[in-house]
């Protein structure tokens, strides 16, 4: 039997929030009957409009807790979590409605001790042009430029079945293991709103926890009904938090371009038609692979986030790339612009190596940065052993890795 605390954060939408809380309360009562665990619904009121009492009246049976001013979504969730120490913490957006089995279905995912978070099937209340039901989210993912997004956004329901493995949970309808939160910490409160779930998902995965998508846990969402997707607040927080989150990305895009160029060298070697082509890309220093493509990748990332690359450096000795960006727009109400600096390291895992600072290929477990000398038996002055028949085609030497694995990791 696992205890559950449902946390819903309200900001000046008491009627909308009450609708979410009433649905969560029904799910909590069903959970208590089927799972026989205690379930509590807590509404954290971040409003400063004096309507906390109205909110409590609209949702009898809910625990309503006011905060001072509006500390942001993450701080609101953290305040709710701090009220107890339940085994599981469920999150429901103030503009969402959950179906009755919601809590019980999500809780089943935690039978697997590796699961730190579970994310629900979140559907849009808005229908598609043909009346079809549209998916809001089956969890969160990051694109190659570090932009967080809902997986399967606006995909017609039933058009496919999303895999249970997902990069991140969606904070609009999810459940977290309290033991995992105790290990990695709660939501970052400085983000205020947006990207808190993505950032916490990264910390969970870095600590070895998995995140599970649960298709049978259903919720309905009026997308950004509480903050307004076109509002200046949305645009500001969304852009700022993307820049802040970029410092935590496990595979920073600017370093990935460097890794890709080294992978390309290996791929060319794997497709070589003779020795010259096989060894053509070896013997160079690591920084020689940090070409214009690396700068272009950094500039592309910055452009997507309304920012400009201010500096970029390559430390070949430590296999590191450092990039700094600055937002093009000033922080609202000030003349200051936001900056973000991140450093990523290239990890040569398989097939490619370094020898005295030069890039080589792994052959028979050894790093070779140039074509090996001919076998002594075929050296000049000695009669070559005749081949019984012409070689059908060229192939790399034995011990050459046909597949390469190069990764990047964030170091600062």
N, C-alpha and C positions, 0 to 999 in steps of 0.2 A: 504494500500500500504506500503510495507516494502522495505527499501533500503538495498542493499547487496554489500559487498566488497569481491571480490575473491582475496585471497593471495596465490601466488606461490613463493617458494624459489628456487633460482637457485644457483648451485655451479659447475661452469666449464663445464656445458653441455648446451650451448646456443641453439643449434639446437633442442635438446630433450625438453628443457624447452619451447621453442617457439611453439613446437607442442602442448604441454599442454595448453599454454596460448591462442593460436588461437582457440582451442576447447572450452575453457572457455569463450572466447569473443563471440563466436556464441551462447553459452548458455545464456550469459548475455543479448544479443540483443533479444533473444526469451523471456527471462524473462520480459524485459521491455515492450514487446508487450502484453504478456498474463497476467502478474501480475500487469503491469503498475507501477512498482517501479523502481527506478534508480539502475543500477548495474555497478560497476567499477571493472576492472581487474588490479591488481597490481602485478608486478613481482619484488621481492626483490632480488637483485643480491649480493650474499655473496662471489662472486669470487674475486680474486685479479689478474686476468689474463688480465685486460684491455679491455675486450670485452663487456662492458656494452652497448656501442653504437651499436655493432652488434646485441645485443639482442633486442634493441629498434627497429632496422630496420627490424628484423625478425617478429616482432609482432606489426605492426602499429595499433594504437587504444588502446594499453596497456600502463599502467603507469609503467615505469621502474625506480626503485629506488636503487642506490648502497649503500652498507654498507662498513665499514672499515674492511678490512681483512675478515675473516670468523668467525663470532661470534656464529655460530651454527644455527640449524633449529629453535629452540624455539625463539631465539633472532630475527631471520629473520622474523618469523611470527609476533612477537610482534611489530617490526618496521613497518610492513605493516598495522597492525590493528591501530597503533597510528596515521596514516595519516588522519583518519576521525572518525566519530562516527555513522556509519551505524547501522541499526537495527539488521542486521545479518552479520556474517562473514563466508565465505565459504573457505575451505582449499582444495587445489588440489596439489598432488605430481607433481614434475617436470617431472617424467617419466610416468604420467598418461594422459589419454585422456577421457574427459567427453562427454556424449551424450547431444544433444540439450536441452531436457527437464530437465536436471540435476538440475539446480538451482530452477526452478519452483516446481518440485516435492519435493525437500528437504524443501523448504520454507513452503509448506502446513502443514508440521508436527508442525510448530510453531503456528498454530491455537489453539493448546492445550497450555494454559498458563503455564503448569507445565514442558514443554519440554525445557531443557537447551541446548541440542545438538541433532543433527540428523546425522546418518551415512548412507552412500550409499551402494548399492550393487556393490562391487568392483570385477571385473572379471580379470582373468589372460589373457594376450595376448597369452601366450603359450597354446597350446591345449594339451589335454590328449592323451594317446597312441592310442585311437580309434577315435581321431578327436573331442572328446567331449569338450565343453566349461567348464572350471574349475573356481570355485569360489576362489578368493583371500581372501575376507573378507566380513562378514555381521556384522562387529563390533568387538570389542576387549573383551576378557574374561581373567580371571585369573584362573590358575589351583590351586590345593590345596597346592602347594609349592610356590605360589606367582609369577609364571612365566607368563608373559603376552603373549598372542597369538591371532592370527586372528581366529575368530569363523568361522567354516565351511571351513577352509583352504583346497584347492584342492578337494573339494566335487564337483561332476559333477552338473552342473546347471540343475535345474528342478527335482533333485532327492528328494528334500523335500522343504518345505517352512519354512524359519526361523521365529521364533516369533518376533514381533516388539520390545519387551523389550530386552535390552542388557546392559551388565555391562559398556561398554565403547565405545566411538566412535573411528573410525580409522582415523588417521590424513591424510591419503592419499586421502580421498574423503568424506568430511563431512561439516557440517554447525553448527555454534554456535550462540546462542542468545547473543547479546552484553550486555544486562542487566545482564545476568548470569555472564559474564566475569567481568563486573564492580563489581559484588558482591564478586566473589571468586578469582579474579586475572587472569592474562594471563599465558602463558606457563612459566615453570621454565627454565631459561636460563642456569643454571649450568649443566643441563643434556646433553647439546650440541646437541645430536641427539639420538633418540630411547627412548621409554617409556614416552615421553612428553605427548602424548595423553592419555595414561593410567593414569598417575599421575593427569592430569587435570580432567579426568573423575571421579576419586575418590573424588576430591574436590567438583565437581558439585553435586555428589550424596550425599555427607556428608551435603551439604547445602540444600538438599531437592529437587533438580532438577532431572528430569528424562531424560533418553537418549533413543532415538527412532531409530529403523532401518527402512529405507524406501526402500522397494524392487523395487519401480518404478524409483528410481534415479540411473542411470547406469553410471559406469565409467570402463575404462580398464587400466590395470596396467602392466608395465614391472617390475617385482618384484625386488626392490633394484637396479634398473638400474643406479641410480645416485651415490650410495656410494659403491656398490659391496658387496654382501652378504658374500663373503669369505674374504673380506679385513681385515687387522689387525685392522683398525679403527672400523669396524662393531663389531668385536669380543670384542674389548676393551670396547666400549661404551655400548654394549648390556649387558655384564657381570656387569660392574660398576653400571649401572642404575638399574639393578635388585636388587643389594644390597642396593642402596639408596632408591629405592621405597619400599623395604620391611619394612622400618620404618613407612610407611603410611598405610599398609594393614589393613583393618578393621577386618579381621579374621586371625591373624598371625598363621601360621601352628604349631609353637611350643607350643602355648597356646591351640590350638584346641585339641592337643593330650591329654592334661590334662582334658579338658572338656569332651572329648570322654570317658575317663576312668570313670568319674562320671556318665555320661549317661549310661555306661555299668552297673554300680551298680544298677541304677534305672530300667533298662531293665530286669535285673535278678530278681529284686523284683516283677516286673509286671508279670513275668512268674513263680513266686513261686508256689510250690505245698503244702506248709505248712508255719506256722508262722516263723519257724526257718530260712527258705530260704528267707522269706520276709524281715526280719530284719538283715540278716547276714552281709550286707555291711554297716550298719549304726553304728554310735558311733565312727567312726574314725576321726582323724583330717584331715583337707583339704590337707595338704602336703603329707599325706600318699598315695594320688592318683597320685602324681607326681613321677611315677615309671620310670623304664628303658625305657618305651615306649615314654615318653616325650623327653628324651635325644636322642633316636633313631630318632624321628621326626625332631628334630633340626639338627642332623647330616645329615639326608637325604636331608633336605632343603639346607644346606651348600654345600653338595657335588654337587647338581644340579647346583649350582652357582660358582663352582670352588673355594670353600672357606672351612674354617675349623672353627668349634665351639671352641672359646677360653674360654668362661665362660658361666655358666647358673646357675641361682638362683631362688628359689621359696620363695615368701613372703606370707605365708599362712594367716597372719593377715589381709593383704590387698588384698588377692586373686590375686596376681600378679606373673607373670613369666617374667624374664628378660634374654635375650640371646644375646651374643655378638659373631660376626663372623669376620673372617679376610680372605681376598682374598689370594689364594695360589700364585698368580703371582704378581709381582711388577708393579706399575704404569709405563707405558711406558716412558723411559727416566730417571727414578729415581730408587732408591733402596727401595722406600716406598711401603707398602702394604695397601690396603683399608680396613677399618673396618666399621662395622655397628652394632649398639646396639638398640634393641627395647624391650619395656615392654608392656605386654598385661594383661588385667584383665579378670577374669572369672566372668560372670554375671549369677547368679542362678535365672532364670526367672520363672520357673514353675516346680512344682513336687519335687524339691530337695531344702533343706534349711540348714542353719547353726544355731546351738544353743550352745552358749558358746564354739565356735570353733570346734564343732563336726558336722559331716554331718548327716542329718536326712531326713526323708520323710515327705511330707505334707499330713496330714490326717485331714479331716474336718476343713481345714484352719489353723491347728496348726502344728508346727514343732515337730516331735517326733524322737528322736535319738535312741530309743530302743523300744522293744515290750511293749505295754501298760499293766498295771496290769489287771488281770481278772475282769470282772464285779462283783460288790458286790453281786449280786443275785446268782452268781455261785461260790462264794468264799468258801474255806474250812469251814465245819461246817454247811453249809446251803445246803438244798436239791436242786439239779440242776433241772431246768425245763426241762422235757423230750422233746425231739424233736419228732414231729409227724412222721418223716421219716428220714433216714440217709441222710446227705448232699450229693448231687450228686458229687460234686467236690469242691476243695478248691478255694476260690476267695479272693482277697485282701479286706480289710475292706472298708466300705462305706466312701467316701470322699477321697480315695486314687487316685491320678492322674495317669491315665493309660498312658498318654503321657507327656514326660518331654521336657522342653525347656531350654537349657543352651547355652549361647553365649559368645563370647569373643570380647573385644574391645581394640583398641590401646590407650594407655595412654601416651606413650613417644616414 
